[in-house]
Amino acid sequence: MKKVKYPISKERQRKLAAFQKKLGIKFKDIVLLNTALSHKSYINEIDNELENNEKLEFLGDAFLGLVISQYLYEQNIYYKEGSLARIKSYVVSESTLYEVGRRIEIHKYLLLGRGEEKSGGRFRKSLISDSVEALIGAYYQDSGFKNARKFVENLFFDEIIKVEENKHKKDYKSILQEYSQKKFKIIPQYSVINTEGPDHKRKFYVNVKVKKKTYGPGIGESKKQAEQEAAYIALSALKMTKKLHDPTIEQQRSSGKPGKERVFQFVRVNSRSKNSKEDVTQ
């Protein structure tokens, strides 16, 4: 079935113009922006032949990963692949996307179906993070690589700095998996042991098994959140019994908080940073 575009009311156009002004960008095709903000629940209610934001979310996810990977490659010449992958996982995580989405107030511009709206979807973490990816995908499709890369850099600058200064929220699942693979040559196994509450306010209980020992339960409003909590519990226990050092990212030595111009000059000139090996291994 071929998806079609549709006209946008003048009131909606004014709202989208205000959003673009807030973001400091300008779409050539405003319908593309509107599609990026159209959840499938909305499209299913008005006309299922119209296009929702899921394909743009797919595109935005891929583009975001590329831009952040390129930045990390150029900024950190001596980091090993594993360290770069771990840093990237923090920057492009659902939690980071959610923080970016709340900062730009993307929830105010989303088009949702009545059921999704009633159940609190406008403020749901996964829905907001997916919408940010769709927005990125739409701007890449509309304005090309160079403009979209600059947009991503501006959106995620604060989050990148948090990671570089080790002030971000840790991805405990990644940390636990890295430790478990290195120490035991196995991957942690997660299992949902219980759920409770209605669909729009579900609570998950998750255990994690490392080698022969089970830790948990982690409790969260989503399965992912509960898994993170379970991983944190496991890491806390392993620190006590195995004298585990938290294998978070390496902190770089700095003479103060880096300015925006200093950080992104590496991307613009396409040259790799001259960070020293001492910075990486300290």
C-alpha positions in Angstrom: 0.0 0.0 0.0 1.4 3.3 -1.0 1.5 5.9 1.7 0.4 9.4 0.8 0.9 12.9 2.2 -1.9 15.1 3.4 -2.7 18.8 3.8 -2.0 20.6 7.1 -4.2 23.1 8.7 -3.0 26.7 9.1 -3.2 26.3 12.9 -1.0 23.2 12.7 1.4 25.0 10.4 1.8 27.9 12.9 2.5 25.4 15.6 5.1 23.6 13.5 6.7 27.0 12.6 7.1 27.8 16.3 8.7 24.4 16.9 11.2 24.9 14.1 12.1 28.3 15.5 12.7 26.8 18.9 15.0 24.2 17.3 16.8 26.7 15.0 16.0 24.8 11.9 13.8 25.2 8.8 12.1 22.4 6.9 11.7 22.7 3.1 8.8 20.2 3.3 6.7 20.9 6.4 4.6 17.8 5.7 7.7 15.7 6.4 8.1 17.4 9.8 4.4 16.7 10.5 4.8 13.1 9.6 7.8 12.8 12.0 5.5 13.9 14.8 2.5 11.7 13.8 2.3 8.6 16.0 0.7 5.4 14.5 -2.2 5.7 16.9 -3.2 9.0 15.4 -2.8 7.8 11.8 -4.8 4.7 12.5 -7.7 6.8 13.7 -7.8 9.3 10.9 -6.7 7.3 7.8 -4.4 4.3 7.8 -3.3 5.0 4.3 -1.4 8.0 5.6 2.2 7.6 6.8 3.2 7.5 10.5 6.6 8.3 11.9 8.0 4.7 12.2 10.1 4.7 9.0 11.5 8.1 9.9 12.3 6.7 13.3 14.3 3.9 11.7 16.2 6.4 9.5 16.9 8.7 12.4 18.2 5.9 14.6 20.7 4.9 11.9 21.8 8.5 11.1 22.2 9.4 14.8 24.4 6.4 15.3 26.6 7.4 12.4 27.0 11.0 13.5 27.8 10.1 17.1 30.2 7.4 16.0 32.0 9.8 13.6 32.3 12.4 16.4 33.7 9.9 18.8 36.2 8.5 16.2 37.5 12.0 15.5 37.5 13.2 19.1 39.2 10.2 20.7 42.1 9.0 18.6 43.6 6.5 21.2 40.4 5.0 22.5 39.8 1.3 21.8 36.8 0.1 19.9 35.1 -1.3 23.0 35.4 2.1 24.9 34.0 4.0 21.9 31.1 1.5 21.6 30.3 1.9 25.2 30.3 5.7 25.1 28.1 5.7 22.0 25.6 3.4 23.7 25.2 6.0 26.5 24.8 8.9 24.1 22.2 7.2 21.8 20.3 5.4 24.6 16.6 5.7 25.2 17.3 7.6 28.4 19.4 10.2 26.6 16.9 10.5 23.7 14.1 11.0 26.3 16.1 13.8 28.0 16.7 15.5 24.7 13.0 15.2 23.8 11.9 16.7 27.1 14.4 19.5 26.7 13.0 20.5 23.3 9.4 19.8 24.5 8.7 17.6 21.6 5.7 16.2 23.5 3.8 19.4 22.9 3.9 18.9 19.1 3.1 15.2 18.8 -0.1 13.9 17.1 -1.5 11.0 19.1 -4.7 8.9 18.9 -7.3 9.3 21.6 -6.5 6.1 23.4 -2.7 6.8 23.4 -3.4 10.3 24.7 -5.7 9.0 27.4 -3.2 6.5 28.6 -0.4 9.1 29.1 1.5 8.3 25.9 2.4 11.9 25.4 4.8 11.7 28.3 5.9 8.1 27.9 9.7 7.6 27.7 9.8 5.3 24.8 7.3 7.3 22.7 9.3 10.6 23.3 12.6 8.9 22.5 11.2 7.3 19.3 9.8 10.7 18.2 13.2 12.4 18.6 14.7 9.7 16.3 11.9 10.4 13.8 12.5 14.1 13.9 16.2 13.5 13.2 15.4 11.2 10.3 12.9 13.7 8.8 15.5 16.6 8.9 18.1 14.4 7.3 15.7 13.4 4.6 14.6 17.1 4.1 17.9 19.0 4.4 20.8 16.5 3.8 23.7 15.2 5.7 25.6 18.4 6.5 22.6 20.3 8.0 21.3 17.2 9.8 24.7 16.5 11.4 24.9 20.0 12.7 21.4 19.6 14.1 22.3 16.4 15.9 25.5 17.9 17.3 23.6 20.8 18.7 20.9 18.6 20.2 23.3 16.2 21.8 26.1 18.5 22.8 25.2 18.6 26.5 24.8 14.8 26.6 28.2 14.2 25.0 29.8 16.5 27.6 28.1 14.6 30.4 29.6 11.3 29.1 33.0 12.9 28.7 32.9 14.2 32.2 31.4 10.9 33.5 28.3 12.6 34.8 25.8 10.7 32.7 23.4 8.0 33.8 25.2 4.6 33.5 24.1 1.9 31.2 24.3 -0.9 33.8 23.3 -3.6 31.4 26.3 -2.9 29.2 28.6 -2.7 32.1 27.4 -6.0 33.5 27.6 -7.7 30.2 31.2 -6.5 29.6 32.3 -7.7 33.0 30.4 -11.0 32.7 31.9 -11.8 29.3 35.4 -10.9 30.5 35.2 -12.7 33.8 33.0 -15.7 33.2 32.8 -15.9 29.3 29.0 -15.8 29.5 26.2 -13.3 28.8 23.8 -12.3 31.7 20.3 -13.8 31.3 17.3 -11.6 32.2 13.9 -12.9 33.0 10.6 -11.2 33.8 9.3 -12.8 37.0 6.2 -10.7 37.4 4.1 -7.9 36.0 1.4 -5.9 37.7 -0.9 -3.0 37.0 -2.9 -1.9 33.9 -1.3 -1.6 30.4 -0.8 2.2 30.7 0.7 1.9 34.2 2.5 -1.5 34.1 5.2 -2.4 36.6 7.8 -5.0 35.6 9.9 -7.2 38.0 13.1 -8.7 36.4 15.8 -11.0 37.7 19.3 -11.4 36.1 21.4 -14.5 36.2 25.1 -14.3 36.1 26.9 -17.6 36.1 24.9 -19.6 38.6 23.7 -16.8 40.8 20.5 -14.8 40.4 20.1 -11.1 41.3 17.1 -8.9 41.7 14.4 -8.2 41.3 14.8 -4.9 39.4 11.6 -3.0 39.3 10.6 -0.5 36.6 7.8 1.0 34.5 9.2 -0.8 31.4 11.0 -4.0 30.9 14.2 -2.1 29.9 14.1 0.0 33.0 13.6 -3.1 35.2 16.5 -4.8 33.5 18.7 -1.8 34.2 17.8 -2.0 37.9 18.5 -5.7 38.0 21.9 -5.1 36.4 22.6 -2.4 39.0 21.7 -4.8 41.8 24.0 -7.5 40.3 26.9 -5.0 39.9 26.5 -3.8 43.5 26.7 -7.4 44.8 29.7 -8.2 42.6 31.5 -5.2 43.8 31.2 -6.6 47.3 32.2 -10.2 46.6 34.6 -9.8 43.6 36.1 -6.4 44.4 34.7 -5.3 41.0 35.9 -1.9 39.7 33.2 -0.1 37.8 34.3 -0.4 34.2 32.7 2.9 33.1 34.3 5.1 30.4 37.7 6.5 30.9 37.7 10.1 32.2 39.7 12.6 30.1 42.0 15.1 31.9 40.8 18.6 31.2 41.7 22.1 32.2 38.1 23.1 32.5 34.8 22.4 30.8 35.4 22.3 27.1 33.6 24.9 25.1 31.2 24.1 22.2 33.6 25.6 19.6 36.5 23.4 20.9 34.5 20.2 20.9 32.9 20.4 17.4 35.9 21.8 15.6 37.1 18.2 15.2 34.0 17.3 13.3 34.1 20.4 11.1 37.7 20.1 10.0 37.6 16.4 9.8 40.8 15.8 11.7 41.2 13.6 14.7 41.9 14.9 18.2 45.4 14.8 19.6 44.4 13.4 22.9 47.3 11.8 24.6 47.5 8.1 25.6 47.9 9.3 29.2 44.5 10.9 29.0 42.9 7.6 28.0 44.7 5.3 30.4 44.7 7.4 33.6 
